[in-house]
């Protein structure tokens, strides 16, 4: 992509920069003061050399004292202004980056599951960390350094022209000859730096993948192979880093030789000019200092441009993420749910058809109609791929059906605010989620305002209190990343307690007891039956023993409802349910 369009991407940062106009103005003032103070130092040296050293006796001593005091005063102003500029721009960099990260994270959390079907989580995390860090470098450092170097270049060049126009033309030509190879090698160093970072990232990704699968690695005795793989990746990163170090070493040699060679040559010309009386020693010293400033400013601008280009690319990727809008949105004027009656919610599905975006030709639900009364317990059974979990995803409005509608207490769920809809629903998923927090906070996630006593009561109902109490620190025990310190059944009971604490009028149980042993299942089943009182419950279960006492059983196959009735009626009917029941109960027998 061409440089110009990439740089225009930085305009996308303006909404994050506008709130801090005052801070930018103050940083700009400090920047100008520091630049002017720096530019005045060579002039002070000229006066000190020509007037201080050129005077005699007591007059010379007085002149030297005066100009050294003046030089110290200028340095003091420069120090204070530079410190103020550094603080202001560093604050801006950190503040703007924090705002961008918060905005990106908030935007991603509002995306529907369809977004995560096509976007890798690692890619989102990379944009959230690496890309925002590049932007932080530009806002917090590069913009300030770029403006400073620009001021130093313009001011230094002007003062060089005033001091000696002839030497200025010569050194400008030489600096161009010096800067071009430095810029060329600088780009190569930046490319190798990115390659080195990529190789280190590869090693980190490999290590993270293996560490998260340690039981599998050890069970298949693949430790030696994984060590060899990681060693090869690390060596590749090392080889790439050595290339970068060599290129940077060569760049350092070239830069020092060319820059100091140019300065020495101009100094040689200037020395002859002083001998011939065409300029004073002070003029020569001033000219050399300004030429050093200009050379440094050109090199600094080239480096800043590289950072700006990388930040433009990072901004482009972030803007692409911001441009992604979820297909699932709350309506502009949402309806309200009727006040809860304490008897559960009424639920109606009217001729619902749905295809997943990733499988547009395969119907996940095909003309499904269900009418569920408040307080009713409905079991949904059927073979894998029948559409049971899809049904739950539509109820939570993770997706919208292509045809038909879903009514909750008589209101189309598309007319409800997403928060209102999901507040009214509690779910225990098949793959329970445990956060990196203690047991108390993991359960409290169902209702953040709940007291400790309410959390413990929910844990008792879910048969989780006993094993939590046996943890080293009880409810304050850290459960580990993804709950690695718990068994599958214990994690499931944490999820059940979380749903019970939420206390919604509609409860969805997706294989809620699938990870429990027989004793735990008995305990939790009793707890669930108590929790079902006064609410509408939908249960997905492959183990039919857990749904026999449901008010109705809905049997699904290939996205369609093929049978409906009680356990006894469906068994007597001799259809799909009877076949599934015969397989399971015969296997148990």
C-alpha positions as CSV (number, residue, x, y, z in Angstrom):
1,X,0.0,0.0,0.0
2,X,1.4,3.5,-0.9
3,X,2.8,5.6,1.9
4,X,0.4,8.5,1.5
5,X,-2.9,6.6,1.9
6,X,-1.3,4.8,4.9
7,X,-0.4,8.1,6.6
8,X,-4.0,9.4,6.1
9,X,-5.1,6.5,8.3
10,X,-3.7,8.5,11.3
11,X,-6.8,10.8,10.9
12,X,-8.7,8.0,12.5
13,X,-6.9,8.8,15.8
14,X,-8.5,12.4,15.9
15,X,-11.5,11.3,18.0
16,X,-9.2,10.0,20.7
17,X,-6.9,13.1,20.5
18,X,-9.6,15.9,20.6
19,X,-10.5,15.6,24.3
20,X,-6.9,16.5,25.2
21,X,-6.4,19.7,23.1
22,X,-5.3,21.6,26.2
23,X,-2.6,19.1,27.0
24,X,-1.4,19.2,23.4
25,X,-1.2,23.0,23.4
26,X,0.9,23.0,26.6
27,X,3.2,20.3,25.2
28,X,3.6,22.4,22.1
29,X,4.5,25.5,24.1
30,X,7.1,23.5,26.1
31,X,8.4,22.0,22.8
32,X,8.9,25.5,21.2
33,X,10.6,26.9,24.3
34,X,13.0,23.9,24.5
35,X,13.8,24.2,20.8
36,X,14.5,27.9,21.0
37,X,16.7,27.5,24.0
38,X,18.6,24.7,22.2
39,X,19.0,26.9,19.1
40,X,20.4,29.8,21.2
41,X,23.2,27.7,22.7
42,X,25.5,27.9,19.6
43,X,25.0,31.7,19.5
44,X,25.9,31.9,23.1
45,X,29.1,29.9,22.4
46,X,29.9,32.3,19.5
47,X,29.6,35.3,21.8
48,X,31.6,33.6,24.5
49,X,34.5,32.8,22.1
50,X,34.6,36.1,20.2
51,X,33.9,38.5,23.0
52,X,35.0,36.6,26.1
53,X,38.2,35.2,24.8
54,X,38.9,38.2,22.5
55,X,38.8,40.7,25.4
56,X,41.8,41.3,27.7
57,X,42.5,41.5,31.4
58,X,39.6,42.2,33.8
59,X,37.3,42.9,30.9
60,X,38.0,39.3,29.6
61,X,37.2,37.8,33.0
62,X,34.0,39.8,33.3
63,X,32.9,38.8,29.8
64,X,33.6,35.1,30.4
65,X,31.7,35.2,33.7
66,X,28.7,36.9,32.0
67,X,28.5,34.5,29.0
68,X,29.0,31.4,31.1
69,X,26.1,32.6,33.4
70,X,24.0,33.3,30.3
71,X,24.9,29.8,28.9
72,X,23.9,28.2,32.2
73,X,20.6,30.2,32.2
74,X,19.8,29.0,28.7
75,X,20.6,25.4,29.7
76,X,18.3,25.7,32.7
77,X,15.4,26.9,30.5
78,X,16.1,24.1,28.1
79,X,16.1,21.5,30.9
80,X,12.8,22.6,32.4
81,X,11.1,22.9,29.0
82,X,12.4,19.5,27.9
83,X,11.2,17.9,31.1
84,X,7.8,19.5,30.8
85,X,7.5,18.4,27.1
86,X,8.5,14.8,28.0
87,X,6.0,14.6,30.8
88,X,3.2,16.1,28.8
89,X,3.7,13.9,25.7
90,X,4.3,10.8,27.7
91,X,1.0,11.5,29.6
92,X,-0.8,12.0,26.3
93,X,0.7,8.7,24.9
94,X,-0.4,6.7,27.9
95,X,-3.8,8.3,28.1
96,X,-4.7,8.1,24.5
97,X,-3.5,4.5,24.3
98,X,-5.6,3.5,27.3
99,X,-8.6,5.1,25.7
100,X,-8.0,3.3,22.4
101,X,-7.6,-0.1,24.2
102,X,-10.7,0.4,26.2
103,X,-12.7,1.4,23.1
104,X,-11.4,-1.6,21.1
105,X,-12.2,-4.0,24.0
106,X,-15.6,-2.5,24.5
107,X,-16.3,-2.7,20.8
108,X,-15.2,-6.4,20.5
109,X,-17.4,-7.4,23.5
110,X,-20.4,-6.1,21.7
111,X,-19.8,-8.3,18.6
112,X,-22.1,-11.2,17.9
113,X,-20.7,-14.8,17.8
114,X,-20.7,-14.4,14.0
115,X,-17.7,-12.1,14.4
116,X,-15.7,-14.7,16.2
117,X,-16.5,-17.3,13.5
118,X,-14.2,-15.4,11.1
119,X,-11.9,-13.5,13.5
120,X,-9.2,-15.3,15.6
121,X,-9.0,-14.3,19.2
122,X,-5.2,-14.0,18.9
123,X,-5.6,-11.5,16.1
124,X,-7.9,-9.3,18.3
125,X,-5.5,-9.5,21.2
126,X,-2.6,-8.5,18.9
127,X,-4.5,-5.4,17.8
128,X,-5.4,-4.7,21.4
129,X,-1.7,-4.8,22.5
130,X,0.8,-4.6,19.8
131,X,-1.0,-2.2,17.5
132,X,-2.0,0.1,20.3
133,X,1.7,0.1,21.6
134,X,2.8,1.3,18.2
135,X,0.3,4.1,18.4
136,X,1.5,4.9,21.9
137,X,5.0,5.3,20.6
138,X,3.9,7.8,18.0
139,X,1.6,9.8,20.2
140,X,3.8,9.7,23.3
141,X,7.2,10.0,21.6
142,X,7.5,10.2,17.8
143,X,5.2,13.2,17.2
144,X,7.0,15.3,19.8
145,X,10.4,14.2,18.5
146,X,9.3,14.8,14.9
147,X,8.2,18.4,15.7
148,X,11.3,19.0,17.7
149,X,13.5,17.8,15.0
150,X,11.6,19.8,12.4
151,X,12.0,23.0,14.4
152,X,15.7,22.2,15.0
153,X,16.2,21.6,11.3
154,X,14.5,24.8,10.1
155,X,16.0,26.9,12.9
156,X,19.5,25.4,12.5
157,X,19.5,25.7,8.7
158,X,18.4,29.3,9.0
159,X,21.2,30.1,11.4
160,X,23.7,28.2,9.3
161,X,22.7,30.4,6.3
162,X,23.1,33.5,8.4
163,X,26.5,32.4,9.7
164,X,28.0,31.3,6.4
165,X,25.9,30.9,3.2
166,X,28.8,29.3,1.3
167,X,29.6,26.6,3.9
168,X,25.8,26.0,4.3
169,X,25.4,25.1,0.7
170,X,28.4,22.7,0.9
171,X,27.2,21.0,4.1
172,X,23.6,20.6,2.8
173,X,24.9,18.7,-0.2
174,X,27.1,16.6,2.0
175,X,24.3,15.9,4.5
176,X,22.1,14.7,1.7
177,X,24.8,12.3,0.6
178,X,25.2,11.2,4.2
179,X,21.5,10.8,5.0
180,X,20.5,8.7,1.9
181,X,22.6,5.7,2.8
182,X,21.6,6.0,6.5
183,X,17.9,6.0,5.6
184,X,18.4,3.0,3.3
185,X,20.2,1.0,5.9
186,X,17.8,2.2,8.6
187,X,14.9,0.7,6.7
188,X,16.7,-2.6,6.5
189,X,17.3,-2.5,10.2
190,X,13.6,-1.8,10.9
191,X,12.6,-4.7,8.6
192,X,15.0,-7.1,10.4
193,X,13.7,-5.7,13.8
194,X,10.2,-6.7,12.8
195,X,11.3,-10.1,11.6
196,X,13.1,-10.6,14.9
197,X,10.0,-9.6,16.8
198,X,7.9,-12.0,14.7
199,X,10.3,-14.9,15.4
200,X,10.2,-14.2,19.1
201,X,6.4,-14.1,18.9
202,X,6.5,-17.5,17.1
203,X,8.4,-18.9,20.0
204,X,6.0,-17.4,22.6
205,X,3.0,-18.8,20.7
206,X,4.5,-22.2,20.6
207,X,5.4,-22.2,24.3
208,X,1.9,-20.9,25.2
209,X,0.2,-23.7,23.1
210,X,2.3,-26.4,24.7
211,X,2.0,-25.1,28.2
212,X,-1.8,-25.1,27.9
213,X,-1.7,-28.7,26.8
214,X,0.9,-30.1,29.3
215,X,-1.3,-33.1,30.4
216,X,-1.6,-34.2,26.7
217,X,2.1,-33.6,26.0
218,X,3.1,-35.7,29.0
219,X,0.5,-38.4,28.4
220,X,1.9,-39.0,24.9
221,X,5.5,-38.6,26.1
222,X,6.3,-35.8,23.7
223,X,8.4,-33.7,26.0
224,X,11.6,-34.3,24.1
225,X,10.0,-33.4,20.8
226,X,8.5,-30.3,22.1
227,X,11.8,-29.2,23.7
228,X,13.4,-29.7,20.3
229,X,10.7,-27.8,18.5
230,X,11.0,-24.9,20.9
231,X,14.8,-25.0,20.7
232,X,14.6,-24.8,16.9
233,X,12.2,-21.8,17.1
234,X,14.5,-20.0,19.6
235,X,17.5,-20.6,17.4
236,X,15.6,-19.2,14.4
237,X,14.8,-16.1,16.5
238,X,18.5,-15.9,17.5
239,X,19.7,-16.1,13.9
240,X,17.3,-13.3,12.9
241,X,18.4,-11.2,15.8
242,X,22.1,-11.6,14.8
243,X,21.2,-10.4,11.3
244,X,19.6,-7.4,12.9
245,X,22.6,-6.7,15.1
246,X,25.0,-7.0,12.2
247,X,22.9,-4.6,10.1
248,X,22.6,-2.1,13.0
249,X,26.4,-2.3,13.6
250,X,27.0,-1.6,10.0
251,X,24.6,1.3,10.1
252,X,26.4,2.7,13.2
253,X,29.8,2.6,11.4
254,X,28.4,4.2,8.3
255,X,26.5,6.9,10.2
256,X,29.5,7.9,12.4
257,X,32.0,7.9,9.6
258,X,29.9,9.9,7.2
259,X,28.5,12.4,9.6
260,X,31.8,13.1,11.4
261,X,33.6,13.0,8.0
262,X,31.2,15.7,6.7
263,X,31.7,17.8,9.9
264,X,35.5,17.4,9.8
265,X,35.6,18.5,6.1
266,X,33.5,21.6,6.8
267,X,35.5,22.3,9.9
268,X,38.6,22.1,7.7
269,X,37.2,24.6,5.3
270,X,36.1,26.8,8.1
271,X,39.5,26.8,9.7
272,X,41.0,28.2,6.5
273,X,38.3,30.8,6.4
274,X,39.2,31.8,9.9
275,X,42.9,32.0,9.0
276,X,42.1,34.1,6.0
277,X,39.9,36.4,8.1
278,X,36.7,35.6,6.3
279,X,35.0,34.5,9.5
280,X,35.7,34.6,13.2
281,X,36.5,31.6,15.5
282,X,33.1,32.2,17.1
283,X,31.4,32.0,13.8
284,X,33.1,28.7,13.0
285,X,32.1,27.2,16.3
286,X,28.5,28.4,15.9
287,X,28.4,27.0,12.4
288,X,29.7,23.6,13.4
289,X,27.2,23.3,16.3
290,X,24.3,24.3,14.0
291,X,25.4,21.8,11.4
292,X,25.5,19.1,14.0
293,X,22.0,20.0,15.0
294,X,20.7,19.9,11.4
295,X,22.4,16.6,10.8
296,X,20.9,15.1,14.0
297,X,17.5,16.6,13.1
298,X,17.5,14.9,9.6
299,X,18.4,11.6,11.1
300,X,15.7,12.0,13.7
301,X,13.1,12.9,11.2
302,X,13.9,9.8,9.1
303,X,13.6,7.6,12.2
304,X,10.3,9.2,13.2
305,X,8.9,8.7,9.7
306,X,9.5,5.0,10.1
307,X,7.6,4.9,13.4
308,X,4.8,7.0,11.9
309,X,4.4,4.6,8.9
310,X,4.2,1.6,11.3
311,X,1.7,3.4,13.4
312,X,-0.4,4.3,10.3
313,X,-0.6,0.6,9.5
314,X,-1.6,-0.2,13.1
315,X,-4.2,2.5,13.0
316,X,-5.6,1.1,9.8
317,X,-6.0,-2.4,11.4
318,X,-7.7,-0.8,14.4
319,X,-10.1,1.2,12.2
320,X,-11.0,-2.0,10.4
321,X,-11.9,-3.5,13.7
322,X,-14.0,-0.4,14.7
323,X,-15.7,-0.5,11.3
324,X,-17.0,-4.0,12.1
325,X,-20.6,-3.7,13.3
326,X,-22.5,-6.5,15.0
327,X,-25.5,-7.7,13.1
328,X,-27.2,-8.1,16.5
329,X,-28.2,-4.7,17.9
330,X,-30.7,-3.3,20.4
331,X,-33.6,-1.5,18.8
332,X,-33.6,2.3,18.8
333,X,-36.8,2.3,20.8
334,X,-36.9,-1.0,22.8
335,X,-40.1,-2.3,24.3
336,X,-40.2,-3.3,28.0
337,X,-40.9,-6.8,29.3
338,X,-44.0,-7.2,31.5
339,X,-43.2,-7.2,35.3
340,X,-42.2,-10.6,36.5
341,X,-45.1,-12.7,38.0
342,X,-42.9,-15.2,39.9
343,X,-44.3,-18.0,37.8
344,X,-41.7,-17.9,34.9
345,X,-41.9,-16.5,31.4
346,X,-44.0,-17.4,28.5
347,X,-42.0,-18.4,25.4
348,X,-43.2,-18.8,21.8
349,X,-41.4,-19.7,18.6
350,X,-43.4,-19.1,15.4
351,X,-42.2,-20.8,12.2
352,X,-38.5,-20.1,13.0
353,X,-35.9,-20.9,10.2
354,X,-32.2,-20.3,10.7
355,X,-29.0,-21.0,8.8
356,X,-25.6,-20.2,10.3
357,X,-23.7,-17.6,8.2
358,X,-20.8,-20.0,7.8
359,X,-23.2,-22.7,6.5
360,X,-25.8,-20.8,4.4
361,X,-27.1,-23.9,2.6
362,X,-27.6,-26.1,5.6
363,X,-30.7,-25.3,7.8
364,X,-29.9,-25.4,11.5
365,X,-33.6,-24.9,12.3
366,X,-36.3,-25.6,9.8
367,X,-39.8,-24.2,10.5
368,X,-39.7,-24.7,14.2
369,X,-42.8,-23.7,16.2
370,X,-43.1,-24.1,20.0
371,X,-45.5,-22.6,22.6
372,X,-44.3,-22.8,26.2
373,X,-46.4,-21.7,29.1
374,X,-45.0,-19.9,32.2
375,X,-43.5,-22.3,34.7
376,X,-43.4,-25.2,32.3
377,X,-40.3,-27.5,32.1
378,X,-39.5,-28.5,28.6
379,X,-36.8,-31.0,27.6
380,X,-35.2,-30.8,24.1
381,X,-33.6,-34.1,23.0
382,X,-32.2,-35.5,19.7
383,X,-29.1,-36.6,18.1
384,X,-26.0,-34.4,17.7
385,X,-26.6,-31.7,15.0
386,X,-30.4,-31.7,15.5
387,X,-30.4,-27.9,16.4
388,X,-30.8,-28.1,20.1
389,X,-28.0,-25.7,21.0
390,X,-28.9,-23.5,18.1
391,X,-32.3,-23.0,19.7
392,X,-30.6,-21.7,22.8
393,X,-28.4,-19.3,20.8
394,X,-31.5,-17.8,19.1
395,X,-33.2,-17.4,22.5
396,X,-30.3,-15.4,23.8
397,X,-30.2,-13.5,20.4
398,X,-26.7,-14.4,19.6
399,X,-28.2,-14.8,16.1
400,X,-31.5,-13.7,14.5
401,X,-33.5,-16.2,12.5
402,X,-33.9,-15.6,8.8
403,X,-37.6,-16.3,9.1
404,X,-40.2,-16.4,11.9
405,X,-40.1,-14.7,15.3
406,X,-39.5,-15.5,19.0
407,X,-41.7,-14.0,21.6
408,X,-40.9,-13.7,25.3
409,X,-43.9,-12.8,27.5
410,X,-45.6,-11.7,24.3
411,X,-42.9,-9.4,23.1
412,X,-40.7,-10.1,20.0
413,X,-37.2,-10.4,21.4
414,X,-35.9,-8.3,18.5
415,X,-37.9,-5.4,20.1
416,X,-36.2,-5.8,23.4
417,X,-32.9,-4.2,24.5
418,X,-30.3,-6.9,24.5
419,X,-29.5,-6.3,28.2
420,X,-33.2,-6.7,29.2
421,X,-33.5,-9.9,27.2
422,X,-30.4,-11.5,28.6
423,X,-31.1,-10.4,32.1
424,X,-34.3,-12.4,31.9
425,X,-32.4,-15.6,30.9
426,X,-30.0,-17.8,32.9
427,X,-27.9,-20.4,31.2
428,X,-25.7,-23.3,32.2
429,X,-23.7,-24.2,29.1
430,X,-22.3,-27.6,28.3
431,X,-18.8,-26.2,28.3
432,X,-18.8,-24.4,31.6
433,X,-16.6,-21.2,31.9
434,X,-14.6,-20.5,35.0
435,X,-12.7,-17.2,35.2
436,X,-9.3,-16.5,36.8
437,X,-10.7,-15.4,40.1
438,X,-11.8,-16.9,43.4
439,X,-14.8,-19.1,43.9
440,X,-16.8,-16.3,45.4
441,X,-16.4,-13.9,42.4
442,X,-16.9,-16.7,39.9
443,X,-20.4,-17.4,41.3
444,X,-21.1,-13.7,41.9
445,X,-20.6,-13.2,38.1
446,X,-24.3,-14.2,37.8
447,X,-25.4,-11.2,39.8
448,X,-22.6,-8.7,40.7
449,X,-24.7,-7.0,43.3
450,X,-25.3,-10.2,45.3
451,X,-24.0,-10.4,48.9
452,X,-21.7,-13.1,50.1
453,X,-24.6,-14.8,51.9
454,X,-26.6,-15.0,48.6
455,X,-23.6,-16.4,46.8
456,X,-23.1,-19.1,49.4
457,X,-26.8,-19.9,49.3
458,X,-26.6,-20.4,45.5
459,X,-23.6,-22.6,46.0
460,X,-25.5,-24.8,48.5
461,X,-28.4,-25.2,46.0
462,X,-25.9,-26.3,43.3
463,X,-24.2,-28.8,45.6
464,X,-21.0,-26.7,45.3
465,X,-20.7,-25.5,48.9
466,X,-19.1,-28.7,50.3
467,X,-16.2,-28.9,47.8
468,X,-15.6,-25.1,47.9
469,X,-15.3,-25.2,51.7
470,X,-12.6,-27.9,51.4
471,X,-10.4,-25.6,49.1
472,X,-7.3,-24.2,50.8
473,X,-8.9,-20.7,51.3
474,X,-12.6,-21.7,50.9
475,X,-14.6,-19.2,48.9
476,X,-11.5,-17.0,48.6
477,X,-9.5,-19.7,46.8
478,X,-8.2,-18.8,43.4
479,X,-9.5,-21.3,40.9
480,X,-6.7,-20.9,38.3
481,X,-6.8,-20.0,34.6
482,X,-10.0,-21.6,33.1
483,X,-10.6,-23.3,36.5
484,X,-7.7,-25.7,36.1
485,X,-7.7,-26.3,39.9
486,X,-11.2,-27.9,39.7
487,X,-12.5,-31.0,38.2
488,X,-15.0,-30.9,35.3
489,X,-17.9,-31.6,37.6
490,X,-16.8,-29.0,40.1
491,X,-16.6,-26.4,37.3
492,X,-20.1,-27.4,36.2
493,X,-21.5,-26.9,39.7
494,X,-19.9,-23.4,39.8
495,X,-21.7,-22.6,36.6
496,X,-25.0,-23.9,38.0
497,X,-24.6,-21.8,41.1
498,X,-23.9,-18.8,38.9
499,X,-27.2,-19.3,37.0
500,X,-29.1,-19.9,40.3
501,X,-27.8,-16.7,41.7
502,X,-29.0,-14.8,38.7
503,X,-32.6,-16.1,39.5
504,X,-34.0,-15.4,36.0
505,X,-37.6,-16.2,34.9
506,X,-36.3,-18.3,32.0
507,X,-33.6,-21.0,32.7
508,X,-31.7,-22.7,29.9
509,X,-29.8,-25.9,30.8
510,X,-27.5,-27.2,28.1
511,X,-26.3,-30.6,29.3
512,X,-26.0,-29.1,32.8
513,X,-25.1,-32.4,34.4
514,X,-23.0,-33.8,31.6
515,X,-19.7,-33.5,33.5
516,X,-21.0,-34.8,36.9
517,X,-20.5,-38.2,38.4
518,X,-23.5,-40.2,39.6
519,X,-23.5,-38.9,43.1
520,X,-23.0,-35.2,42.1
521,X,-25.6,-35.6,39.4
522,X,-28.1,-36.8,42.0
523,X,-27.3,-33.8,44.2
524,X,-27.4,-31.3,41.4
525,X,-30.6,-32.8,39.9
526,X,-32.4,-32.3,43.1
527,X,-31.1,-28.7,43.3
528,X,-32.1,-28.0,39.7
529,X,-35.6,-29.3,40.4
530,X,-35.9,-26.9,43.3
531,X,-34.5,-24.1,41.1
532,X,-37.1,-24.8,38.4
533,X,-39.9,-23.9,40.7
534,X,-41.5,-20.6,39.7
535,X,-39.6,-20.3,36.4
536,X,-39.8,-21.6,32.9
537,X,-37.0,-24.1,32.1
538,X,-35.6,-25.6,28.9
539,X,-33.3,-28.5,29.2
540,X,-31.0,-30.0,26.6
541,X,-29.9,-33.5,27.6
542,X,-28.4,-36.5,25.8
543,X,-28.9,-38.6,28.9
544,X,-32.6,-39.2,28.8
545,X,-32.8,-40.2,32.5
546,X,-32.4,-36.5,33.4
547,X,-35.5,-35.4,31.4
548,X,-38.1,-38.0,32.2
549,X,-39.9,-35.8,34.7
550,X,-40.2,-32.8,32.3
551,X,-43.7,-31.5,31.5
552,X,-43.0,-32.1,27.8
553,X,-40.2,-33.5,25.7
554,X,-39.5,-32.1,22.3
555,X,-37.6,-34.4,20.0
556,X,-35.5,-32.7,17.2
557,X,-33.8,-34.1,14.2
558,X,-32.1,-32.2,11.3
559,X,-33.4,-28.9,12.6
560,X,-37.0,-30.0,12.8
561,X,-39.3,-31.0,15.6
562,X,-40.3,-34.6,14.9
563,X,-42.0,-35.6,18.1
564,X,-43.6,-34.0,21.2
565,X,-45.0,-35.5,24.4
566,X,-44.2,-37.0,27.8
567,X,-41.6,-39.7,28.3
568,X,-44.2,-42.4,28.6
569,X,-46.2,-41.2,25.5
570,X,-43.1,-41.0,23.4
571,X,-41.8,-44.4,24.4
572,X,-45.2,-45.9,23.6
573,X,-45.2,-44.1,20.2
574,X,-42.1,-46.1,19.1
575,X,-40.5,-43.2,17.2
576,X,-37.1,-41.6,17.4
577,X,-37.3,-40.9,21.1
578,X,-38.2,-44.5,21.8
579,X,-35.2,-45.6,19.7
580,X,-32.9,-43.3,21.7
581,X,-34.3,-44.4,25.0
582,X,-34.0,-48.1,24.0
583,X,-30.3,-47.5,23.1
584,X,-29.5,-45.7,26.4
585,X,-31.5,-47.8,28.8
586,X,-30.4,-51.1,27.2
587,X,-26.7,-49.9,27.4
588,X,-27.3,-49.0,31.1
589,X,-28.9,-52.4,31.7
